Amino acid sequence: MFVQRAIPRPLGGVLPIQTPPGPAELEAAGAQPVIGTQPQVLLGGHFFLSGEVPRRTHFERGFRGHVRLDTDGQWVPDPLIMDERYVAVQVRGRGLLAFSACSHAGIVNVALDARERFAPLPLHGVMGASTCRAPTR
């Protein structure tokens, strides 16, 4: 998640997106960054942070045109944004609530993954933005 990203400009070129603070900056501000790709249980087992969200639907294709800066300094396509995560919490008497941010993975993919991971616990709700787009032909 600490890479430079950008979106295409309508008349050409790209518009860089602000890069989040890196691990050193976070530590300097008093945080204890935990960097990894695997799912994690947080805050004494009360919250779940997903790993990569499997892309299962045919209609959630990611963020078309999105790019990231590779190690060679070149802009490369990155429509799937595989470092997208969601947070889930169990609500007593209700079931599971899943919270996604921008939902580049697709909100339906987030719901499917949460439902599968926590079965038979019912999925009570999913909150987040949807960025699904129709497939490009």
N, C-alpha and C positions, 0 to 999 in steps of 0.2 A: 503493500500500500504506500510505500514511501518513494514511489517513482513519479517523475513528472508526467502529467497527462494533459491532453488537449482535446478540443472539439473543432470540427472543421468550420471555417468561415464561409458564408454563402458565396463570396466572390473569390475564394481561393485562400490557401494558407490555413493556419490553425490558430486557435485562441487558447493559450495555455491556461490550465485550471490551477488555482492555488494549491501547492503541495502541502500536505499536513505536516506539522512539526515532526522531526525525526526523533529517534530514540534518545539521542543525547540532549536535545532540547526538552523533551518530556522529562527526563531525569533531572535536568537543571531546574525544572519547575516543581520538582517534588514527586513526580509520578514514578511508578515502578513498572516500566513497559514489559509486557509478556509477549514475545514475538514467536509465532508459530502458525502452522497451517491446520493443526488438528482441533477438533471440538474441545471445549473446556467447560468445566463447571465452575461458577464464580460465586463469590459472597456466601460462603458456607453452604453451598449446594442449593441455593435459592434460585439462581439464574443459570441458564445454559447459553453459551456462545457457540454458534455453529462453526463448522469448518467450511470448506467450499460447498456451495449449493449445487447439487446435481441439476443439469439442464435436461429436463424430460419433455417439456412441451414443444410442439412444432411451431407454435405461434409466438413464443417469447424468444426473440433472437438477439437480445442484448441491446447495446447502444450503438446503432449504426453510425459509422464515421469516427467513433472514438479512437484515439491513438494514445500511445505512450512512448516515451523516449527510451530507446534501448541503450545498452552499454556502449555501443559504438556512436552514440549521439544522433541516431536516425529515428524519425517518427515511424512507428510500426503499428499496424492495425491491432486494436485491442477491444473489440466489441463486446466480448463476454465478461470482462472485468472480473476475473476469477477470485479476486480477494474480497468480493462482496460477502458480508456475513449478516446473520440475524440473531436476535436475542430472544429467548423464550423463558416464560415463567409459568408455573402452575398456580392457578387461582382456585382456592379451596371451594369445593362445591360447584365449580363451573367447568374446569378443564384447563387446557393450555392456551396461553396467549403468545403469539409470535409477533415480534416487532422488527420490521425491516426498514432500512433507511431509504435509499433511492431505488431499491429493488431492481437493480440492473440485471440480477439473476432472473427476474420475473416473479411477481407476487404469487402466481399460481405454483411455480416451482418451489418457492419458500413454503407455501402451505402444504404441498405434497411431501416435502422433506420432513417438516415438523410432524405431520400426522404419522408418517412412517416411523420416525425415530422414537416417538413416544406412545405408540399404540400399546395397549388399548385405551390410553387416556384420550378423551375426546378433544378435538381442536375446537375451542370455543370461539376464537377470533384471530384475525391476522390484521395488522396495521402497517401501512407503509405506502409509498408512492409506487405507481406502476409505470414502467418505461417500455412496456411491450409495444412492438411495432409490427405491422403486417410484413410478411416475408417479401424480400426484393426478388422480382422475377427478371 
